[in-house]
């Protein structure tokens, strides 16, 4: 058996394994094909009603191969405000988080999280109402 750890898209290729003992030598050739995966969200991003002037963190995770890049934004009819989330990637999963420090009632709206990699783009959104 041969085990590969921490495989990335660049890990694909041809590997040669040589085993030698007193009885002789044996060679095995292994072809490792990496198949990419478009981003998929973990869990859900739900509509919420929250108290205003209280910090609230938006945190969403997505996985893919390679691990996706993440973006959080607030969308209105005529504009999109993009936030700079903190993104932590572990293996093939990325988690984006952004804290709204003191949201006003006027900050209510549609918030969108986009996960993307070379194999696709996925978006989830939720309406956050601050009361």
Secondary structure, 3 states (H helix, E strand, C coil): CCCCCCCCHHHCEEEEEEEEECCEEEEEEEEECCCCEEEEEECCCCCEEECCCCCEEEEEEEEEECCCEEEEEEECCCCEEEECCEEEEECCEEEEEEEECCCCHHHCEEEEEEEEECCEEEEEEEEEEEC
